[in-house]
Amino acid sequence: MTESCQLCGGADHITISRKDRHGGDLVTVLCMNCGVVTNDPIPTDEELAAFYRSAYRKEYKGTAEPRMRQVWRNFSRLAAHVSAYRDIYDRREKCLDLGAGSGEFMFLAKALGIACTGIEPNEDYSAYCRDRLDLDVRTQTLEETKFAPGSFDLIRLSHVLEHMRDPVRSLKVLHRWLAKDGVLYIEVPDIAVEADRKVRGRLFHFGHIFNFNPYTLRLAAGLAGFEVLPEAEKRGAGRTGVFFHKSAGRFAMPAGGTKNAAGMKASMDSHFARAMPRPATGSALGRFVSVNRLRLREMLAAKRFASHRAIADHFATVVRAGGDRP
Ligand SMILES: [Zn+2]
């Protein structure tokens, strides 16, 4: 790697993998000064645009709509999330959902009376959001998007930041669009958790440029002028789904960077040292059985509904029943 670390500026890094999750060539490095895990080299904007053009063509051909089971799962997960943070969502009026996906969050937020704008580069998903869920979703990328400063009091970035080639630069743009008292919710996969759960070598992906853990996610947000929202700090501790707000003071590098890097190195070493994924609980067979039981339950739950929209309306009712807006 010729460049220094985008997050901490450190130059001390080690190569942890030369293959992606499908066995193709991809070099992944670990910064020994902060613990962030990134692709090496970081792809250029042009390389990324070319990658997504071809990946989307392959991945989404003929599947213009998400599966009912998937939609049920997304809604069920998000309804639980919205209920757990209802105190924060109840005070919001204007939301920007960057990477709106199939629109589940926006639909629930709208049900709570929050005006929502979505940005989703995938044509099929954004059309699905507009046509089936009546959501204001624009088919474009972050680079093509412009808003006036302070336009939103809630910005959401779920499973998006890990795809960005310069996350701090992108977060600084969101910092401008966010109102003074606004909150930013970021959710990314936790690479340490994935390393623990996944089959050896099935970790890295050209599209996941930055692989965060709780420490490095907070570091990236801090560099862009954010700090963890105090009232959500406990609920999000140790997680990679975090509420931030604009920080009042100047940024100071948080302590513990080299310790985090050492922990990440241990986590990678243990991942590459074993043949089987470590089940979260019980045996590997037990996990296989429980995953399939969960799939079956989701399928049966989704079957009770006649359409995607019926699932959406059901969960909107569930969320609204959690209490009225003050
Ligand atoms: Zn670093």
Residues whose N, C-alpha, C, O or C-beta is under 5 A from the ligand:
A	BS01	ZN	C5 L7 C8 G9 G10 C31 N33 C34 G35
